[in-house]
Amino acid sequence: MGPLPKFESFEPAPRLRLVLAATLLCTLGCSTGCESDPRSLPVVEKANHMARLRRDAEDCLAEFQTSGGAALEKLECYAEKHRRTTQLFDRHQDCPLCYLNYGRGLRFLGRYYGTLQRSLEVALETTSSDQVAVFREKISEANDKRRDYYSRSNENFEIYFRLRPAEMAYWWASENAAELDDYEKALRYLELFSEAAELRRPEERQRVEEQRRNFRRRLQRQLVEEIQENRED
C-alpha cells in the first residue's frame, strides 16, 4: 500500500465552527437538540439515515475493490456501516436485511483474514529461522480473527434465517461453518440451500453434491480423530 495522501490544513469558517462546536457538545452529552439513540429517530429520518449508511457501505466496498484488496480499512468500513443499520430498530423483524448485509460484511472480513493466514503459512515455509516465531504469531492472530468474523457472520445470518427464507445466504453460512470446522452445521445449511434454491441445472446440483461429499468426508475424519484422542486419554 502506498503512502497516505496529504491533506491541506484549513481554518474553519465561522458557520463551520458553530457546527463543530454543536457536534462537540452532542458528543459530551447535551440535554436538547442532540439524539444519541438512533432507534428514536423519526420514521422518515431513520429511513434516510439507513439509506445513507447503505450507500456509504457500497462506496467503501468499491474503494476496497479498487485498492486490489489492500485497503483493509475500507472492508472494515463496509461491515461497520451495515452494523450501524442493525442499531436503528428495536426488533430484528423491522429490518431482516440489515442482519443479512452485516453478516455478509463480517464474512468478507473472515475471507480476508483467511487469505492472509494462508499467505503467511506459505511464506513461513521459506522464511529464515529467526523469523519463524514472528510468522507463527501473525498466523495465529489471523486465524483468531478469521474464526471470530465467520462466527459473528453466522450469528447475524441466523437472525435473518429466523425471519425470512434465503438462498445464497444458506450457502454462505454453510461455507462459514466449514471454516469453523463445524461440518454438521455446514451440512445442515447446505441442505437448506438445496431446498430453497430449487436447483434445476445439472451443474448446480453437481456442485452441491460435491460440496456435500466434501463436508461428509471432513466430518468423518473429524469423528475418527476424536475417537483416537479419546482412546489415547
Rosetta blueprint (number, residue, H / E / L):
1 M L
2 G L
3 P L
4 L L
5 P L
6 K L
7 F L
8 E L
9 S L
10 F L
11 E L
12 P L
13 A L
14 P H
15 R H
16 L H
17 R H
18 L H
19 V H
20 L H
21 A H
22 A H
23 T H
24 L H
25 L H
26 C H
27 T H
28 L H
29 G L
30 C L
31 S L
32 T L
33 G L
34 C L
35 E L
36 S L
37 D L
38 P H
39 R H
40 S H
41 L L
42 P L
43 V H
44 V H
45 E H
46 K H
47 A H
48 N H
49 H H
50 M H
51 A H
52 R H
53 L H
54 R H
55 R H
56 D H
57 A H
58 E H
59 D H
60 C H
61 L H
62 A H
63 E H
64 F H
65 Q H
66 T H
67 S L
68 G L
69 G L
70 A L
71 A L
72 L H
73 E H
74 K H
75 L H
76 E H
77 C H
78 Y H
79 A H
80 E H
81 K H
82 H H
83 R H
84 R H
85 T H
86 T H
87 Q L
88 L L
89 F L
90 D L
91 R L
92 H H
93 Q H
94 D H
95 C L
96 P H
97 L H
98 C H
99 Y H
100 L H
101 N H
102 Y H
103 G H
104 R H
105 G H
106 L H
107 R H
108 F H
109 L H
110 G H
111 R H
112 Y H
113 Y H
114 G H
115 T H
116 L H
117 Q H
118 R H
119 S H
120 L H
121 E H
122 V H
123 A H
124 L H
125 E L
126 T L
127 T L
128 S L
129 S H
130 D H
131 Q H
132 V H
133 A H
134 V H
135 F H
136 R H
137 E H
138 K H
139 I H
140 S H
141 E H
142 A H
143 N H
144 D H
145 K H
146 R H
147 R H
148 D H
149 Y H
150 Y H
151 S H
152 R H
153 S H
154 N H
155 E H
156 N H
157 F H
158 E H
159 I H
160 Y H
161 F H
162 R H
163 L H
164 R L
165 P L
166 A L
167 E L
168 M H
169 A H
170 Y H
171 W H
172 W H
173 A H
174 S H
175 E H
176 N H
177 A H
178 A H
179 E H
180 L L
181 D L
182 D L
183 Y H
184 E H
185 K H
186 A H
187 L H
188 R H
189 Y H
190 L H
191 E H
192 L H
193 F H
194 S H
195 E H
196 A H
197 A H
198 E L
199 L L
200 R L
201 R L
202 P H
203 E H
204 E H
205 R H
206 Q H
207 R H
208 V H
209 E H
210 E H
211 Q H
212 R H
213 R H
214 N H
215 F H
216 R H
217 R H
218 R H
219 L H
220 Q H
221 R H
222 Q H
223 L H
224 V H
225 E H
226 E H
227 I H
228 Q H
229 E H
230 N H
231 R H
232 E H
233 D L
